[in-house]
Amino acid sequence: MRVVSLVPSLTEAVAVSAPGALVGATDWCTRPADLDVVRIGGTKNPRIERILALGPDLVIANEEENRAPDVDALRAAGAEVLVTEVRDVPQAFRELARVLEACGVGTRPVWLTEAEAAWSRLPAARSRATAVVPIWRRPWMVLGRDTFAGDVLSRLGVDHLYAGHPDRYPRIPVDDLRAAAPDLVVLPDEPYRFTADDGPEAFPGLPCALVSGRYLTWYGPSLAAAPRVLGEALRAALR
């Protein structure tokens, strides 16, 4: 089996579950740290000819992360492309199982069982907080409706204020974000790399939680530790 992945979180899942299957991945596929495969460009601008030259049995993509024209071009050239859709935690587990089966993984990986257990035994939140969750600045963009990251936060007791917005990633002026008066601002380090010096200063007087984008937005082995890691960061910011 020769697999090319266009999705960083799925790259990690396949790499640790089907060693040797991956032959290509995007420039943004940073996990595992020792991943040694051919790089085929970005998630939004993959090099189609380079992918085809690898002779993949399967290309893995995601309906949000990758562009439909690239998927269409690969299929037109004869490549088999599996396109995932992940909008919430249960769907992430279903899609992960589908991807791994397609990659020839016959035995359920331990990390997947541990991840499902971590989320299934998550206690109900004793209190709930509201948040805005920027994912970009210049212009400011936040989580909107129907997102995996929004579902992750909701299961941890945090309701983001733009969950009902018509857009999935709306552009909202920062003055409006402040005026929404959230209990908390959640600042991930991807896709925009918010840091202690870049982000919190835009929200004076509001608690800010700097979190790992890998635990907030990736669906793969990181799901096993995500409830604990994110929960600790959110609670610390709200103290």
C-alpha positions in Angstrom: 0.0 0.0 0.0 1.3 3.4 -1.0 -0.5 6.4 0.6 -0.2 10.1 0.1 -1.8 12.3 2.7 -2.9 15.9 2.2 -4.1 16.3 5.8 -1.6 16.8 8.6 -3.7 15.1 11.3 -4.4 12.1 9.1 -0.8 11.9 8.2 0.1 11.4 11.8 -2.7 8.8 12.2 -1.5 6.8 9.2 2.2 7.1 10.0 1.8 5.6 13.5 -0.8 3.0 12.6 0.6 1.8 9.2 4.4 2.2 9.3 5.8 2.3 5.8 2.5 3.0 4.0 3.0 6.8 3.6 5.1 7.8 0.7 4.1 11.5 0.4 2.7 14.2 2.6 2.3 18.0 2.6 4.8 20.5 3.8 2.5 21.1 6.8 2.6 17.5 8.0 4.8 17.9 11.0 3.9 14.8 12.9 5.5 12.3 13.6 8.6 14.5 14.1 10.7 11.9 12.3 8.4 11.6 9.3 10.6 11.0 6.2 8.5 11.0 3.1 8.4 13.0 -0.2 6.9 16.5 0.3 4.2 17.4 -2.2 3.5 21.0 -1.4 0.8 22.6 0.8 -2.7 21.5 1.7 -4.2 24.2 -0.6 -1.6 24.0 -3.4 -0.4 20.4 -3.7 1.8 19.5 -6.6 -0.4 17.2 -8.5 2.3 15.8 -10.8 4.6 15.0 -7.9 1.8 13.1 -6.2 1.0 11.1 -9.3 4.7 10.4 -9.8 4.7 8.6 -6.5 2.2 6.0 -7.8 -0.1 6.1 -4.8 -2.7 3.4 -4.2 -4.6 6.0 -2.2 -4.6 9.8 -1.6 -6.2 11.0 1.6 -7.9 14.4 1.6 -10.4 16.4 3.6 -13.4 18.4 2.3 -12.5 21.5 4.3 -8.7 21.4 4.3 -8.2 20.6 0.6 -9.6 22.2 -2.5 -12.1 20.4 -4.7 -10.3 21.3 -7.9 -7.2 19.5 -6.7 -9.2 16.4 -5.7 -10.9 16.5 -9.1 -7.6 16.7 -10.9 -6.2 13.7 -9.0 -9.3 11.6 -9.7 -9.2 12.7 -13.4 -5.7 11.4 -13.6 -6.7 8.0 -12.2 -5.8 8.4 -8.6 -8.1 7.0 -5.9 -8.9 9.8 -3.4 -10.6 9.3 -0.1 -12.2 12.5 1.1 -13.1 12.8 4.8 -15.5 15.1 6.5 -15.1 15.9 10.2 -17.4 18.4 11.9 -17.5 16.9 15.4 -15.8 14.4 17.7 -17.9 11.3 16.9 -17.5 11.9 13.2 -13.7 12.2 13.7 -13.6 8.7 15.2 -15.8 7.3 12.4 -13.6 8.9 9.7 -10.4 7.8 11.3 -11.6 4.2 11.4 -12.5 4.5 7.7 -9.1 6.0 6.7 -7.2 3.4 8.6 -9.2 0.5 7.1 -8.6 1.9 3.6 -4.9 2.0 4.4 -4.9 -1.7 5.2 -4.7 -1.4 9.0 -6.3 -4.6 10.1 -6.1 -4.2 13.9 -7.6 -1.3 15.7 -4.8 0.9 17.0 -4.4 1.3 20.7 -4.3 5.1 20.5 -7.7 5.1 18.8 -9.3 3.0 21.5 -7.6 5.3 24.2 -8.9 8.4 22.4 -12.5 7.2 22.2 -12.3 6.2 25.9 -11.0 9.6 26.9 -13.9 11.4 25.2 -16.6 8.9 26.2 -15.7 9.2 30.0 -15.5 12.9 29.9 -17.7 14.2 32.8 -20.4 16.7 32.1 -19.2 20.2 32.7 -20.2 21.6 36.1 -20.3 25.1 34.7 -20.1 26.6 31.3 -18.2 29.5 29.9 -18.6 31.6 26.7 -15.7 32.3 24.4 -14.6 33.8 21.1 -12.0 31.7 19.3 -9.9 33.7 16.8 -8.1 31.6 14.2 -6.6 34.5 12.3 -5.9 38.2 12.5 -5.4 40.8 9.8 -8.3 40.3 9.3 -9.7 38.8 12.5 -11.5 35.5 11.8 -13.2 33.3 14.4 -14.8 29.9 14.7 -18.4 30.0 13.4 -20.9 27.3 12.8 -20.4 23.6 12.4 -16.7 23.2 13.2 -14.8 20.3 14.8 -12.9 22.7 17.1 -16.2 24.2 18.2 -17.6 20.8 19.1 -14.4 20.0 21.0 -14.7 23.1 23.1 -18.4 22.5 23.7 -17.7 19.1 25.2 -15.2 20.8 27.5 -17.8 23.3 28.8 -17.0 26.2 26.5 -19.6 27.6 24.2 -18.2 29.9 21.5 -20.3 32.9 20.7 -20.4 32.6 17.0 -21.6 29.0 16.8 -24.8 30.3 15.2 -23.2 32.5 12.6 -24.1 31.7 8.9 -20.4 31.3 8.1 -18.1 28.6 9.4 -15.2 31.1 9.8 -16.6 34.6 9.8 -14.6 37.8 9.7 -15.5 39.8 12.8 -13.9 43.2 13.7 -12.0 42.9 16.9 -14.1 45.7 18.4 -17.1 43.5 17.9 -15.3 40.5 19.5 -14.6 42.5 22.6 -18.1 43.9 22.7 -19.5 40.4 22.7 -18.1 40.2 26.2 -17.1 36.5 26.3 -15.9 34.9 29.5 -12.8 33.8 27.7 -10.8 34.2 24.5 -9.3 31.0 23.2 -6.1 31.6 21.1 -4.7 28.5 19.3 -1.2 28.5 17.7 -2.5 27.5 14.3 -3.5 28.3 11.6 -2.4 31.7 13.0 0.3 31.4 15.5 -1.1 33.3 18.5 1.5 33.8 21.3 1.6 35.5 24.7 2.9 38.6 22.8 0.6 38.4 19.8 -3.1 38.1 20.5 -3.9 38.7 24.2 -3.1 42.4 23.9 -6.1 42.8 21.6 -8.4 41.7 24.5 -7.5 43.8 27.5 -9.3 42.7 30.7 -10.4 39.4 29.2 -8.9 36.0 30.2 -7.0 34.4 27.3 -6.2 30.7 27.0 -3.3 30.0 24.7 -3.8 26.5 23.4 -2.2 24.0 21.0 -3.9 23.9 17.7 -2.9 20.3 17.4 -5.1 19.4 20.4 -8.0 21.8 19.3 -8.2 21.1 15.6 -6.4 17.8 14.8 -8.2 14.5 14.7 -5.7 11.7 15.2 -3.5 10.4 18.0 -3.6 13.8 19.7 -7.3 13.1 20.5 -6.3 10.8 23.4 -4.7 13.7 25.4 -6.8 16.5 24.1 -9.5 16.5 26.8 -6.8 16.7 29.6 -4.5 19.2 27.9 -7.2 21.6 26.7 -9.2 21.2 29.9 -6.2 22.3 31.9 -5.5 25.3 29.7 -9.1 26.5 29.8 -9.5 26.1 33.5 -6.2 27.9 34.2 -7.4 30.9 32.1 -10.7 31.1 33.9 -9.3 31.0 37.5 
